[in-house]
C-alpha cells in the first residue's frame, strides 16, 4: 500500500460552478424560488440536492487530484491498488456530472412548459441528456434547444463517457491506466458490446470535462434566475 494522505492540495484542481464554497453551510439566499407545488413535488428540494451534489463533487475532485499528485508521479513498475481506485473515482465523478445535468434538464423542461402553458406538465418530456439531444433534432427552435444547444458538444461528451462506463464491458481493459497529465477519463466504446464492431479507445482530461459541465450548470442556473427572479438580473453567486 502507498501512503496517499494529503497534506498540501495541488493548485490546479478543477471545480464546478457553485453558489457556495465547498463545505459551506447551505443558506436560504443560495436558492432560487423554484415552485414548491408541482406534479413532481417541491422543486426547491431538487435544487437543495443539486447544490449538495455539486458540493460533493468539488470535494471529491479536491481529494482525487491530491491523491493523484501524491501517487502517480512515484509509480514505477509496480501498480498498487490505489491506481485502480483513482480510475473508479474518475468514473464516480463522471456519473455525478451526468446526473447533475440531467437534473437541470428536467427542471428546465418543467419551467419552460409552465412558461408556455401556465400549468405544470404531467410528464417531463425532456428529462435527461439523451432525450435533450433528440429534442435538438426534432424541435431545433424550441426554448429548450435555444438554451442548451451552445453546449451540445459538452453534453454529447459527458453522455457518451457516462453511458460507455455503464454499458460497455470492454472497459475493464483500462483498469490500470490513469494518465500522466492528470486524472483522465479513459474509455472503450464497442457498439452493442459486439466484438465484430470496432473498439474505439478515447481519453479526455477530467479537468476539461469538469470545465465544460461547469459552463452548462452556470448558464442554466443563470437562465433559471432570470425566469424566476426577473428583477434581480442574472448574476448567480460565485464562480
C-alpha positions as CSV (number, residue, x, y, z in Angstrom):
1,X,0.0,0.0,0.0
2,X,1.1,3.6,-0.8
3,X,0.7,6.5,1.7
4,X,-1.6,8.8,-0.2
5,X,-2.7,11.0,2.7
6,X,-3.0,14.7,1.6
7,X,-1.2,17.5,3.4
8,X,-1.0,20.1,0.7
9,X,-3.5,20.2,-2.2
10,X,-2.4,20.8,-5.8
11,X,-3.2,24.2,-7.0
12,X,-4.7,23.3,-10.4
13,X,-7.8,21.5,-9.3
14,X,-11.0,21.9,-11.4
15,X,-14.1,22.9,-9.6
16,X,-17.7,23.1,-10.7
17,X,-19.5,26.4,-10.7
18,X,-21.5,26.7,-7.5
19,X,-23.2,29.4,-5.4
20,X,-21.5,28.1,-2.3
21,X,-18.0,27.2,-1.3
22,X,-17.1,23.6,-0.6
23,X,-18.3,22.6,2.9
24,X,-20.0,25.9,3.4
25,X,-23.4,25.6,5.2
26,X,-26.5,25.9,3.0
27,X,-28.3,29.2,3.3
28,X,-31.7,30.3,2.0
29,X,-30.1,33.1,0.0
30,X,-28.3,30.5,-2.2
31,X,-31.5,29.1,-3.6
32,X,-33.8,30.2,-6.4
33,X,-37.5,30.5,-5.7
34,X,-38.5,27.3,-7.5
35,X,-42.2,26.3,-7.4
36,X,-43.0,24.2,-4.4
37,X,-46.2,22.6,-5.6
38,X,-45.8,20.7,-8.8
39,X,-46.8,17.2,-10.0
40,X,-43.2,16.2,-9.3
41,X,-43.0,17.6,-5.8
42,X,-41.2,20.6,-4.4
43,X,-38.6,21.8,-7.0
44,X,-36.8,23.7,-4.3
45,X,-35.7,20.4,-2.7
46,X,-34.3,19.3,-6.1
47,X,-32.2,22.5,-6.0
48,X,-31.1,21.7,-2.5
49,X,-30.0,18.3,-3.6
50,X,-28.3,19.6,-6.7
51,X,-26.2,22.1,-4.7
52,X,-25.3,19.4,-2.2
53,X,-24.3,17.1,-5.1
54,X,-22.1,19.9,-6.7
55,X,-20.5,20.5,-3.3
56,X,-19.8,16.8,-3.0
57,X,-18.3,16.6,-6.5
58,X,-16.0,19.6,-5.7
59,X,-14.8,18.0,-2.5
60,X,-14.3,14.7,-4.4
61,X,-12.3,16.5,-7.1
62,X,-10.0,18.0,-4.5
63,X,-9.3,14.6,-2.9
64,X,-8.9,12.9,-6.2
65,X,-6.3,15.4,-7.6
66,X,-4.5,15.4,-4.3
67,X,-4.1,11.6,-4.3
68,X,-3.2,11.6,-8.0
69,X,-0.4,14.1,-7.3
70,X,1.0,12.0,-4.5
71,X,0.7,8.7,-6.2
72,X,1.2,8.8,-9.9
73,X,4.5,10.7,-10.2
74,X,6.0,8.0,-7.9
75,X,4.8,5.0,-9.9
76,X,7.4,2.6,-11.4
77,X,6.9,-1.0,-12.4
78,X,4.6,-1.9,-9.5
79,X,1.0,-0.8,-9.9
80,X,-0.6,-0.6,-6.4
81,X,-4.4,-0.9,-5.9
82,X,-4.7,2.8,-5.4
83,X,-4.2,3.3,-9.1
84,X,-7.5,1.3,-9.7
85,X,-9.2,3.4,-7.1
86,X,-8.2,6.6,-8.9
87,X,-9.9,5.3,-12.1
88,X,-13.0,4.4,-10.1
89,X,-13.1,7.8,-8.6
90,X,-13.0,9.4,-12.0
91,X,-15.9,7.2,-13.0
92,X,-17.8,8.3,-10.0
93,X,-17.3,12.0,-10.8
94,X,-18.5,11.3,-14.4
95,X,-21.7,9.7,-13.0
96,X,-22.5,12.6,-10.8
97,X,-21.8,15.1,-13.5
98,X,-24.2,13.4,-15.8
99,X,-26.8,13.1,-13.1
100,X,-26.5,16.8,-12.2
101,X,-27.0,17.9,-15.7
102,X,-29.9,15.5,-16.1
103,X,-31.5,17.2,-13.1
104,X,-31.1,20.7,-14.6
105,X,-32.6,19.5,-17.9
106,X,-35.6,18.1,-16.1
107,X,-36.1,21.3,-14.1
108,X,-35.7,23.4,-17.2
109,X,-38.2,21.3,-19.1
110,X,-40.8,21.8,-16.3
111,X,-40.2,25.6,-16.2
112,X,-40.4,26.0,-19.9
113,X,-43.6,24.0,-20.1
114,X,-45.1,26.2,-17.4
115,X,-43.9,29.4,-19.1
116,X,-45.6,28.3,-22.3
117,X,-48.9,26.9,-21.0
118,X,-49.3,28.4,-17.5
119,X,-49.6,24.9,-16.0
120,X,-47.1,22.3,-14.9
121,X,-46.7,19.3,-17.2
122,X,-48.0,15.9,-16.1
123,X,-45.0,14.3,-17.8
124,X,-41.4,15.6,-18.2
125,X,-40.9,15.2,-21.9
126,X,-37.2,16.0,-21.9
127,X,-35.6,14.7,-18.7
128,X,-32.0,13.8,-19.5
129,X,-29.2,14.4,-21.9
130,X,-30.2,11.7,-24.3
131,X,-33.7,13.0,-24.7
132,X,-32.4,16.5,-25.0
133,X,-30.1,15.6,-27.8
134,X,-33.0,14.0,-29.6
135,X,-35.1,17.2,-28.9
136,X,-32.4,19.2,-30.7
137,X,-33.2,17.2,-33.8
138,X,-37.0,17.3,-33.6
139,X,-37.5,20.8,-32.2
140,X,-34.4,22.8,-33.1
141,X,-36.1,26.2,-32.5
142,X,-37.6,25.5,-29.1
143,X,-36.8,27.5,-26.0
144,X,-35.2,24.4,-24.5
145,X,-33.0,23.8,-27.6
146,X,-32.0,27.5,-27.7
147,X,-30.8,27.4,-24.1
148,X,-28.8,24.2,-24.3
149,X,-27.6,24.0,-27.9
150,X,-24.5,26.1,-27.3
151,X,-23.3,23.3,-25.0
152,X,-24.2,20.4,-27.3
153,X,-20.6,19.2,-27.6
154,X,-20.1,19.1,-23.9
155,X,-23.5,17.3,-23.4
156,X,-22.6,14.7,-26.0
157,X,-19.2,14.1,-24.5
158,X,-20.4,13.6,-20.9
159,X,-23.3,11.5,-22.0
160,X,-21.0,9.3,-24.2
161,X,-18.5,8.7,-21.4
162,X,-21.0,8.0,-18.7
163,X,-23.0,5.6,-20.9
164,X,-19.9,3.8,-22.0
165,X,-18.8,3.3,-18.4
166,X,-22.2,1.9,-17.6
167,X,-22.8,-0.3,-20.6
168,X,-19.6,-1.3,-22.4
169,X,-18.0,-4.4,-20.9
170,X,-14.5,-3.9,-22.5
171,X,-13.7,-1.0,-20.3
172,X,-12.1,-3.4,-17.8
173,X,-9.1,-3.5,-20.2
174,X,-8.3,0.0,-18.9
175,X,-8.2,-0.9,-15.3
176,X,-4.6,0.2,-14.6
177,X,-4.5,3.2,-16.9
178,X,-4.5,6.6,-15.1
179,X,-2.7,9.1,-17.4
180,X,0.4,11.1,-16.7
181,X,-1.1,14.6,-17.4
182,X,-3.7,14.4,-14.6
183,X,-6.8,12.4,-13.8
184,X,-8.3,11.3,-17.1
185,X,-11.5,9.6,-18.3
186,X,-10.3,6.7,-20.4
187,X,-13.0,4.6,-22.1
188,X,-13.5,2.0,-24.7
189,X,-16.7,2.1,-26.9
190,X,-17.8,-1.1,-28.6
191,X,-21.2,-0.7,-30.2
192,X,-23.8,-3.0,-28.6
193,X,-20.9,-5.0,-27.0
194,X,-20.5,-6.8,-30.2
195,X,-16.8,-7.8,-30.8
196,X,-17.5,-7.7,-34.6
197,X,-17.7,-3.9,-34.2
198,X,-14.5,-1.9,-33.8
199,X,-13.5,-0.9,-30.3
200,X,-12.8,2.8,-30.0
201,X,-10.4,3.9,-27.4
202,X,-10.6,7.5,-26.1
203,X,-9.3,9.6,-23.3
204,X,-10.3,13.1,-22.1
205,X,-8.7,15.0,-19.2
206,X,-11.1,15.2,-16.3
207,X,-10.5,18.9,-15.8
208,X,-11.7,19.6,-19.4
209,X,-14.9,17.6,-18.7
210,X,-15.5,19.5,-15.4
211,X,-14.9,22.8,-17.1
212,X,-17.4,22.2,-19.9
213,X,-20.0,20.8,-17.4
214,X,-19.4,23.8,-15.2
215,X,-20.3,26.1,-18.1
216,X,-23.5,24.3,-18.6
217,X,-24.5,24.5,-15.0
218,X,-23.7,28.2,-14.7
219,X,-25.6,29.1,-17.9
220,X,-28.7,27.1,-16.9
221,X,-28.9,28.4,-13.4
222,X,-28.5,31.9,-14.5
223,X,-31.3,31.4,-17.0
224,X,-33.5,29.9,-14.2
225,X,-32.7,33.0,-12.1
226,X,-33.8,35.3,-15.0
227,X,-37.1,33.4,-15.3
228,X,-37.8,33.1,-11.6
229,X,-36.4,36.5,-10.4
230,X,-36.6,38.7,-13.5
231,X,-36.0,41.9,-11.5
232,X,-32.7,40.5,-10.0
233,X,-30.7,40.1,-13.2
234,X,-28.7,37.0,-14.0
235,X,-25.7,37.1,-11.6
236,X,-26.0,33.8,-9.6
237,X,-23.5,33.7,-6.8
238,X,-19.8,32.7,-7.1
239,X,-17.8,31.2,-9.9
